[in-house]
Amino acid sequence: MDLVERYLKAVAAQLPKENREDIVAELRDEIMGRLEALEARLGRAPTDDEVEALLREVGHPLSVAARYRPGPQALIGPELYPWWMFGLKVGLTVMAAVTLIGLAVRVLVGDVYLGQAIGQGISSLISGAITVVGLLTAVGFVLERQSKKPDFIAKWRVKDLGLFELGGGFDAEQWGQKLANGDWSGGSAGQAKSGRAVRRSAEMSPVARAVASAISWTVVLLWWTGLLQVAPIRPEELAGVVDGVDYGRILADMVRVAYWPVALFAACRIGFDLMRAASGGNVRVTALGDLAFGIAAAWGLLWVWFWSALSPIIWVGSVTDFVDRIRVLIGRSGEDVGGVATILMVVVVWAFAAEVVRVIRAAARLVVG
């Protein structure tokens, strides 16, 4: 019986102390009953090998102890797993976009060769994906062990489901068969949706938007602070010398000044989105948050326009000067310089106008409800 006692001690070590003795006693009775039946069937005392085979049928001590342990028995359970997978898709998409855009810029300005960019991109995507998977798994582990699940999981609404239709037309098995047969066409058996139909199917409530937004801003914050290893892609490294202007130095100066404000903005945005998702997405609360973050983003763009290191090359004093620079950009020849500065000027103005529109819409929702 030495094997049985050793087995029971291994099981007991994995059990909670408050009911360890009762469980071990119950398990001992079960095993001894099996041994008596085995001995009766053999007509003799079983050998050590036969006892060990019987104990293997009972199960490994870790597995047996898990049957008696309260609480979840999985890292992420079946109810939460689809949300984990959805969050993983969103996080990896944002991370891939950040990495690929950065590499594209570095290739265009001649900072790295295409082959180097591909190698760096693969390395960055792998290390970044490990970070995203680990972070989401840690969050899922904590949520799985909460007695009360967040409202966006337990009290979902049909209106929220438009978000999950994005990418629903992508059939991985169908594309695998196409590639295996050498068919590189993008056509599908179903009828493609129009742009308006896609937008309509993707409409979502504030709760659904909050989930995706929180994940996206988390990835951006991790990248901005350097915790998401997509090295050597860093904000200050996304530019070089173009048209005689050292954009690398300018961007480095801007990152140095804006590092903590941007990190604080992203952290507050994540916290607000999580609060929206947990509370069910109150319209006025959402509008108030959108109003505050819109004003903060607009102020940041004003800083870029008037006071940042980029200001001297993008600032214009009138609408006429703004239009003239665009006209020069459109008609410029290969020898002309200043095209990148004009493009950045247009981007900043467009982004500021978009934030102003967002603020106006948020204020209207705040009033109307």
C-alpha positions as CSV (number, residue, x, y, z in Angstrom):
1,M,0.0,0.0,0.0
2,D,3.1,2.3,-0.1
3,L,2.2,3.3,-3.6
4,V,-1.4,4.2,-2.6
5,E,-0.2,6.3,0.3
6,R,2.4,8.1,-1.8
7,Y,-0.3,8.8,-4.4
8,L,-2.7,10.2,-1.7
9,K,0.0,12.4,-0.3
10,A,0.6,13.9,-3.7
11,V,-3.1,14.6,-4.1
12,A,-3.4,16.1,-0.6
13,A,-0.6,18.5,-1.3
14,Q,-2.8,20.2,-4.0
15,L,-6.0,20.4,-1.9
16,P,-7.2,23.2,0.3
17,K,-6.5,22.6,4.0
18,E,-10.0,23.1,5.3
19,N,-11.4,19.9,3.6
20,R,-8.2,18.1,2.8
21,E,-8.7,15.2,5.2
22,D,-12.3,14.5,4.1
23,I,-11.4,14.4,0.4
24,V,-8.4,12.1,1.0
25,A,-10.5,9.8,3.1
26,E,-13.1,9.7,0.3
27,L,-10.5,9.1,-2.3
28,R,-8.8,6.3,-0.2
29,D,-12.1,4.5,0.1
30,E,-12.6,4.6,-3.7
31,I,-9.0,3.4,-4.4
32,M,-9.2,0.6,-1.8
33,G,-12.5,-0.6,-3.3
34,R,-10.9,-0.7,-6.8
35,L,-8.0,-2.7,-5.4
36,E,-10.2,-5.2,-3.7
37,A,-12.1,-5.7,-6.9
38,L,-8.8,-6.1,-8.8
39,E,-7.5,-8.6,-6.2
40,A,-10.8,-10.6,-6.4
41,R,-10.5,-10.7,-10.2
42,L,-6.9,-11.8,-10.2
43,G,-7.2,-14.3,-7.3
44,R,-4.0,-12.9,-5.8
45,A,-2.5,-9.7,-4.5
46,P,-1.8,-7.2,-7.3
47,T,1.8,-6.4,-8.1
48,D,3.3,-2.9,-7.9
49,D,2.9,-2.5,-11.6
50,E,-0.7,-3.4,-11.5
51,V,-1.4,-1.0,-8.6
52,E,0.4,1.7,-10.5
53,A,-1.7,1.0,-13.6
54,L,-4.9,1.3,-11.5
55,L,-3.8,4.6,-10.0
56,R,-3.2,5.9,-13.5
57,E,-6.8,5.1,-14.3
58,V,-7.9,7.1,-11.3
59,G,-5.9,10.1,-12.7
60,H,-2.9,12.2,-12.1
61,P,-2.8,13.8,-8.7
62,L,-3.0,17.3,-10.2
63,S,-6.1,16.4,-12.2
64,V,-7.8,14.6,-9.3
65,A,-7.2,17.5,-6.9
66,A,-8.6,19.9,-9.5
67,R,-12.0,18.0,-9.4
68,Y,-12.4,19.0,-5.7
69,R,-10.9,22.5,-5.9
70,P,-13.5,25.3,-6.0
71,G,-13.4,28.1,-8.5
72,P,-12.6,28.1,-12.3
73,Q,-10.6,25.3,-13.6
74,A,-9.3,27.1,-16.7
75,L,-7.1,30.1,-17.3
76,I,-9.8,31.6,-19.4
77,G,-13.2,29.9,-19.5
78,P,-15.5,29.2,-22.5
79,E,-17.7,32.2,-21.7
80,L,-14.8,34.7,-21.6
81,Y,-12.7,33.1,-24.3
82,P,-14.5,34.6,-27.3
83,W,-14.0,38.1,-25.8
84,W,-10.3,37.3,-25.2
85,M,-10.0,36.3,-28.9
86,F,-11.8,39.4,-30.0
87,G,-9.5,41.6,-27.9
88,L,-6.5,39.8,-29.3
89,K,-7.6,40.5,-32.9
90,V,-8.1,44.2,-32.1
91,G,-4.8,44.5,-30.2
92,L,-2.7,42.7,-32.9
93,T,-4.3,44.8,-35.6
94,V,-3.4,48.1,-33.9
95,M,0.1,46.9,-33.1
96,A,0.6,45.7,-36.7
97,A,-0.6,49.1,-38.0
98,V,1.8,51.0,-35.7
99,T,4.7,48.8,-36.7
100,L,4.0,48.8,-40.5
101,I,3.4,52.5,-40.7
102,G,6.6,53.2,-38.9
103,L,8.6,50.9,-41.1
104,A,7.1,52.4,-44.2
105,V,8.1,55.9,-43.2
106,R,11.6,54.8,-42.4
107,V,11.9,53.1,-45.8
108,L,10.5,56.1,-47.6
109,V,13.0,58.5,-46.0
110,G,15.9,56.2,-46.6
111,D,16.6,55.3,-43.0
112,V,16.6,51.6,-43.6
113,Y,16.6,49.3,-46.7
114,L,13.5,47.3,-47.6
115,G,15.1,44.0,-46.6
116,Q,16.1,45.5,-43.2
117,A,12.6,46.8,-42.7
118,I,11.1,43.4,-43.4
119,G,13.4,41.7,-40.9
120,Q,12.8,44.4,-38.3
121,G,9.0,44.2,-38.9
122,I,8.9,40.4,-38.4
123,S,10.9,40.7,-35.2
124,S,8.8,43.6,-33.9
125,L,5.5,41.8,-34.7
126,I,6.6,38.6,-32.9
127,S,7.8,40.4,-29.7
128,G,4.8,42.7,-29.7
129,A,2.4,39.9,-30.2
130,I,3.8,38.1,-27.2
131,T,3.3,41.2,-25.1
132,V,-0.3,41.7,-26.3
133,V,-1.2,38.0,-25.7
134,G,0.4,38.1,-22.2
135,L,-1.4,41.3,-21.2
136,L,-4.8,40.1,-22.4
137,T,-4.4,36.7,-20.8
138,A,-3.6,38.4,-17.5
139,V,-6.7,40.5,-17.8
140,G,-8.8,37.5,-18.7
141,F,-7.4,35.5,-15.8
142,V,-8.5,38.2,-13.4
143,L,-12.0,38.6,-15.0
144,E,-12.5,34.8,-15.0
145,R,-12.2,34.7,-11.2
146,Q,-14.6,37.6,-10.5
147,S,-18.0,36.5,-9.1
148,K,-19.7,39.3,-11.1
149,K,-18.8,39.7,-14.7
150,P,-18.7,43.2,-16.4
151,D,-22.0,44.3,-17.8
152,F,-20.7,44.3,-21.4
153,I,-20.3,40.5,-21.0
154,A,-23.3,39.6,-18.8
155,K,-25.8,42.1,-20.1
156,W,-25.0,42.4,-23.8
157,R,-27.5,43.9,-26.3
158,V,-28.2,43.1,-29.9
159,K,-27.3,46.7,-30.8
160,D,-23.7,46.0,-29.7
161,L,-23.2,43.1,-32.1
162,G,-22.5,45.2,-35.2
163,L,-18.8,45.5,-34.0
164,F,-18.4,41.7,-34.3
165,E,-19.6,41.6,-37.9
166,L,-16.4,43.3,-38.9
167,G,-14.3,40.8,-40.7
168,G,-17.2,38.3,-40.6
169,G,-17.0,37.8,-44.4
170,F,-13.4,36.6,-44.1
171,D,-13.5,32.8,-44.5
172,A,-10.1,31.5,-43.4
173,E,-10.8,27.9,-44.7
174,Q,-12.0,29.3,-48.1
175,W,-8.9,31.4,-48.4
176,G,-6.6,28.5,-47.5
177,Q,-8.2,26.4,-50.3
178,K,-7.7,29.3,-52.7
179,L,-4.0,29.7,-51.9
180,A,-3.5,25.9,-52.1
181,N,-5.0,25.9,-55.6
182,G,-3.0,28.9,-56.7
183,D,-6.1,31.1,-56.9
184,W,-5.0,34.6,-55.8
185,S,-8.2,36.3,-56.8
186,G,-10.0,38.2,-54.0
187,G,-13.5,37.3,-55.2
188,S,-15.9,35.5,-53.0
189,A,-19.0,33.5,-53.5
190,G,-21.2,36.0,-51.7
191,Q,-22.1,39.4,-52.9
192,A,-19.8,42.1,-51.7
193,K,-21.4,44.8,-49.5
194,S,-21.3,48.4,-50.5
195,G,-19.4,50.9,-48.3
196,R,-22.6,52.2,-46.9
197,A,-23.8,48.7,-46.0
198,V,-20.5,47.9,-44.3
199,R,-20.7,51.1,-42.2
200,R,-24.3,50.3,-41.3
201,S,-23.5,46.8,-40.3
202,A,-20.5,48.1,-38.2
203,E,-22.7,50.6,-36.2
204,M,-22.3,49.9,-32.5
205,S,-23.4,51.2,-29.2
206,P,-21.0,53.1,-26.9
207,V,-20.4,49.9,-25.0
208,A,-19.0,48.1,-28.0
209,R,-17.0,51.1,-29.0
210,A,-15.6,51.4,-25.5
211,V,-14.2,47.8,-25.6
212,A,-12.4,48.2,-28.9
213,S,-11.2,51.7,-27.9
214,A,-9.8,50.5,-24.6
215,I,-7.8,47.7,-26.2
216,S,-6.5,50.0,-29.0
217,W,-5.4,52.7,-26.6
218,T,-3.7,50.1,-24.4
219,V,-1.6,49.0,-27.3
220,V,-0.8,52.6,-28.2
221,L,0.2,53.4,-24.6
222,L,2.4,50.3,-24.3
223,W,4.1,51.3,-27.6
224,W,4.5,54.9,-26.6
225,T,6.1,54.1,-23.2
226,G,8.3,51.4,-24.7
227,L,6.7,48.5,-22.9
228,L,5.5,47.0,-26.1
229,Q,8.7,45.9,-27.8
230,V,8.3,46.9,-31.4
231,A,11.9,48.1,-31.4
232,P,13.6,49.7,-33.1
233,I,10.4,51.5,-34.0
234,R,10.0,54.4,-31.6
235,P,8.1,57.7,-32.1
236,E,11.3,59.7,-32.4
237,E,12.8,57.3,-35.0
238,L,10.0,57.5,-37.5
239,A,11.6,60.3,-39.6
240,G,15.0,61.4,-41.0
241,V,16.4,64.2,-43.1
242,V,14.0,65.1,-45.9
243,D,14.2,68.3,-48.1
244,G,17.0,69.5,-45.9
245,V,14.9,69.3,-42.7
246,D,16.0,67.0,-39.9
247,Y,12.6,65.6,-39.0
248,G,14.2,63.0,-36.8
249,R,15.5,65.8,-34.5
250,I,12.2,67.7,-34.6
251,L,10.2,64.6,-33.7
252,A,12.6,63.7,-31.0
253,D,12.1,67.1,-29.4
254,M,8.3,66.9,-29.7
255,V,8.3,63.4,-28.1
256,R,10.5,64.7,-25.2
257,V,8.0,67.5,-24.5
258,A,4.8,65.6,-25.1
259,Y,5.8,62.2,-23.6
260,W,4.0,62.5,-20.3
261,P,1.0,64.4,-21.6
262,V,0.4,61.8,-24.3
263,A,0.9,58.9,-21.8
264,L,-1.6,60.6,-19.4
265,F,-4.1,61.1,-22.2
266,A,-3.9,57.5,-23.2
267,A,-4.2,56.2,-19.6
268,C,-7.2,58.4,-18.9
269,R,-8.8,57.3,-22.2
270,I,-8.3,53.6,-21.3
271,G,-9.8,54.2,-17.8
272,F,-12.8,56.1,-19.2
273,D,-13.4,53.4,-21.9
274,L,-13.3,50.7,-19.3
275,M,-15.7,52.6,-17.1
276,R,-18.1,53.1,-20.1
277,A,-18.0,49.4,-20.9
278,A,-18.6,48.3,-17.3
279,S,-21.4,50.8,-16.7
280,G,-23.3,50.1,-19.9
281,G,-22.4,53.2,-21.8
282,N,-24.6,56.0,-20.5
283,V,-25.1,58.5,-23.3
284,R,-24.4,61.7,-21.4
285,V,-21.4,60.2,-19.6
286,T,-20.0,59.1,-23.0
287,A,-20.7,62.5,-24.5
288,L,-19.0,64.2,-21.6
289,G,-15.9,62.1,-22.0
290,D,-15.8,62.6,-25.7
291,L,-16.1,66.3,-25.2
292,A,-13.2,66.4,-22.7
293,F,-10.9,64.2,-24.8
294,G,-11.8,66.1,-27.9
295,I,-10.8,69.4,-26.3
296,A,-7.6,67.8,-25.0
297,A,-6.7,66.5,-28.5
298,A,-7.6,69.8,-30.1
299,W,-5.3,71.6,-27.6
300,G,-2.5,69.2,-28.4
301,L,-2.9,69.9,-32.1
302,L,-2.8,73.7,-31.4
303,W,0.4,73.1,-29.5
304,V,1.8,71.3,-32.6
305,W,0.8,74.2,-34.8
306,F,1.9,77.2,-32.7
307,W,4.6,76.1,-30.2
308,S,6.1,72.7,-31.1
309,A,9.5,72.1,-32.8
310,L,7.4,71.4,-36.0
311,S,5.7,74.8,-35.9
312,P,8.3,76.8,-37.8
313,I,8.0,74.6,-41.0
314,I,4.2,74.1,-41.0
315,W,2.7,77.4,-39.6
316,V,1.0,79.8,-42.0
317,G,-0.6,83.1,-41.0
318,S,-3.6,83.1,-43.3
319,V,-5.9,80.9,-45.4
320,T,-4.3,82.4,-48.6
321,D,-0.9,81.2,-47.5
322,F,-2.3,77.8,-46.7
323,V,-3.9,77.5,-50.2
324,D,-0.7,78.8,-51.8
325,R,1.4,76.1,-50.2
326,I,-1.1,73.4,-51.3
327,R,-1.0,74.8,-54.8
328,V,2.8,74.7,-54.8
329,L,2.7,71.1,-53.5
330,I,0.4,70.0,-56.3
331,G,2.5,71.6,-59.0
332,R,5.9,70.9,-57.6
333,S,8.6,69.3,-59.7
334,G,11.2,66.8,-58.6
335,E,13.7,69.6,-57.7
336,D,11.3,71.5,-55.5
337,V,11.5,71.0,-51.7
338,G,9.1,71.4,-48.8
339,G,6.5,68.8,-49.9
340,V,6.7,66.9,-46.6
341,A,6.2,70.1,-44.6
342,T,3.1,71.0,-46.6
343,I,1.7,67.5,-46.2
344,L,2.2,67.7,-42.4
345,M,0.6,71.1,-42.4
346,V,-2.5,69.7,-44.1
347,V,-2.6,66.7,-41.8
348,V,-2.5,68.9,-38.6
349,V,-5.2,71.2,-40.0
350,W,-7.4,68.3,-41.0
351,A,-6.9,66.6,-37.6
352,F,-7.8,69.8,-35.8
353,A,-11.0,70.3,-37.9
354,A,-12.0,66.6,-37.1
355,E,-11.5,67.2,-33.4
356,V,-13.6,70.4,-33.5
357,V,-16.4,68.5,-35.3
358,R,-16.1,65.7,-32.6
359,V,-16.4,68.3,-29.8
360,I,-19.5,69.9,-31.4
361,R,-21.2,66.5,-31.8
362,A,-20.3,65.5,-28.2
363,A,-21.7,68.8,-26.9
364,A,-24.9,68.2,-28.8
365,R,-25.2,64.6,-27.4
366,L,-24.6,66.0,-23.9
367,V,-27.5,68.5,-24.3
368,V,-29.9,66.2,-26.1
369,G,-29.0,63.0,-24.3
